[in-house]
């Protein structure tokens, strides 16, 4: 069984037990689960249900593994040719790491 969910403008294909990184949002420290209610598609042994654009009553529940996981470091390098002006900038995006616990349609 798998589902396609939409979160923060991105679509994810998830099944139970998958671990994914979603965009950081303001959540209390004691939050243990997160619920995704924007489900686009659910496929199981019974068949495939496709929403127009969302499925009514479908949701995906995930357990929060890490509230502030860090993504890979991305470097960008600026320079102006022949001007002796260079700048190296690094950025590291923060995410919420979620393990999918249950898909219900």
One Martini backbone bead per residue (centre of mass of N, CA, C, O) as a GRO file, in nm:
protein
  105
    1UNK     BB    1   0.097   0.036   0.022
    2UNK     BB    2   0.027   0.365  -0.112
    3UNK     BB    3   0.106   0.726  -0.125
    4UNK     BB    4   0.015   1.062  -0.226
    5UNK     BB    5   0.157   1.359  -0.110
    6UNK     BB    6   0.110   1.704   0.005
    7UNK     BB    7   0.389   1.936   0.093
    8UNK     BB    8   0.486   2.243   0.037
    9UNK     BB    9   0.469   2.182  -0.291
   10UNK     BB   10   0.519   1.874  -0.246
   11UNK     BB   11   0.566   1.540  -0.362
   12UNK     BB   12   0.494   1.215  -0.207
   13UNK     BB   13   0.596   0.877  -0.197
   14UNK     BB   14   0.432   0.659   0.035
   15UNK     BB   15   0.502   0.421   0.292
   16UNK     BB   16   0.520   0.213   0.533
   17UNK     BB   17   0.833   0.312   0.696
   18UNK     BB   18   0.905   0.568   0.582
   19UNK     BB   19   1.160   0.822   0.534
   20UNK     BB   20   1.116   1.183   0.565
   21UNK     BB   21   1.161   1.520   0.450
   22UNK     BB   22   1.026   1.812   0.580
   23UNK     BB   23   0.935   2.106   0.631
   24UNK     BB   24   0.967   2.349   0.844
   25UNK     BB   25   0.775   2.395   1.151
   26UNK     BB   26   0.559   2.502   1.393
   27UNK     BB   27   0.621   2.309   1.685
   28UNK     BB   28   0.595   2.153   1.952
   29UNK     BB   29   0.814   1.970   2.148
   30UNK     BB   30   0.581   1.730   2.223
   31UNK     BB   31   0.562   1.627   1.940
   32UNK     BB   32   0.498   1.299   1.779
   33UNK     BB   33   0.287   1.379   1.548
   34UNK     BB   34   0.189   1.382   1.198
   35UNK     BB   35  -0.057   1.519   0.966
   36UNK     BB   36  -0.171   1.421   0.640
   37UNK     BB   37  -0.451   1.556   0.433
   38UNK     BB   38  -0.301   1.578   0.144
   39UNK     BB   39  -0.436   1.343  -0.059
   40UNK     BB   40  -0.407   1.214  -0.394
   41UNK     BB   41  -0.321   0.898  -0.346
   42UNK     BB   42  -0.441   0.547  -0.326
   43UNK     BB   43  -0.277   0.226  -0.296
   44UNK     BB   44  -0.404  -0.111  -0.313
   45UNK     BB   45  -0.545  -0.420  -0.335
   46UNK     BB   46  -0.834  -0.294  -0.416
   47UNK     BB   47  -0.695  -0.029  -0.536
   48UNK     BB   48  -0.732   0.293  -0.690
   49UNK     BB   49  -0.729   0.624  -0.554
   50UNK     BB   50  -0.840   0.933  -0.699
   51UNK     BB   51  -0.816   1.263  -0.676
   52UNK     BB   52  -1.015   1.594  -0.705
   53UNK     BB   53  -0.736   1.647  -0.592
   54UNK     BB   54  -0.856   1.526  -0.327
   55UNK     BB   55  -0.907   1.308  -0.068
   56UNK     BB   56  -1.169   1.212   0.117
   57UNK     BB   57  -1.064   1.101   0.442
   58UNK     BB   58  -0.766   1.104   0.392
   59UNK     BB   59  -0.464   0.982   0.568
   60UNK     BB   60  -0.135   1.059   0.707
   61UNK     BB   61   0.074   0.911   0.953
   62UNK     BB   62   0.352   1.047   1.150
   63UNK     BB   63   0.655   1.004   1.302
   64UNK     BB   64   0.876   1.183   1.490
   65UNK     BB   65   1.226   1.177   1.485
   66UNK     BB   66   1.312   1.485   1.392
   67UNK     BB   67   1.276   1.832   1.438
   68UNK     BB   68   1.603   1.913   1.343
   69UNK     BB   69   1.708   1.840   1.058
   70UNK     BB   70   1.989   1.825   0.844
   71UNK     BB   71   2.104   1.905   0.558
   72UNK     BB   72   2.296   1.962   0.314
   73UNK     BB   73   2.565   2.135   0.215
   74UNK     BB   74   2.561   2.450   0.043
   75UNK     BB   75   2.753   2.597  -0.211
   76UNK     BB   76   2.850   2.934  -0.295
   77UNK     BB   77   3.009   3.134  -0.563
   78UNK     BB   78   3.145   3.455  -0.578
   79UNK     BB   79   3.249   3.659  -0.868
   80UNK     BB   80   3.464   3.915  -0.997
   81UNK     BB   81   3.614   3.978  -1.267
   82UNK     BB   82   3.908   4.150  -1.221
   83UNK     BB   83   3.842   4.248  -0.885
   84UNK     BB   84   3.907   4.083  -0.623
   85UNK     BB   85   3.607   3.940  -0.580
   86UNK     BB   86   3.512   3.717  -0.316
   87UNK     BB   87   3.250   3.460  -0.230
   88UNK     BB   88   3.164   3.227   0.028
   89UNK     BB   89   2.859   3.034   0.060
   90UNK     BB   90   2.663   2.878   0.315
   91UNK     BB   91   2.399   2.616   0.341
   92UNK     BB   92   2.147   2.478   0.585
   93UNK     BB   93   1.876   2.291   0.589
   94UNK     BB   94   1.579   2.249   0.768
   95UNK     BB   95   1.406   1.962   0.907
   96UNK     BB   96   1.156   1.707   0.923
   97UNK     BB   97   1.165   1.386   1.050
   98UNK     BB   98   0.966   1.118   0.904
   99UNK     BB   99   0.766   0.833   0.999
  100UNK     BB  100   0.556   0.619   0.856
  101UNK     BB  101   0.266   0.463   1.007
  102UNK     BB  102  -0.018   0.555   0.850
  103UNK     BB  103  -0.271   0.452   0.608
  104UNK     BB  104  -0.581   0.622   0.527
  105UNK     BB  105  -0.903   0.590   0.319
   0.00000   0.00000   0.00000
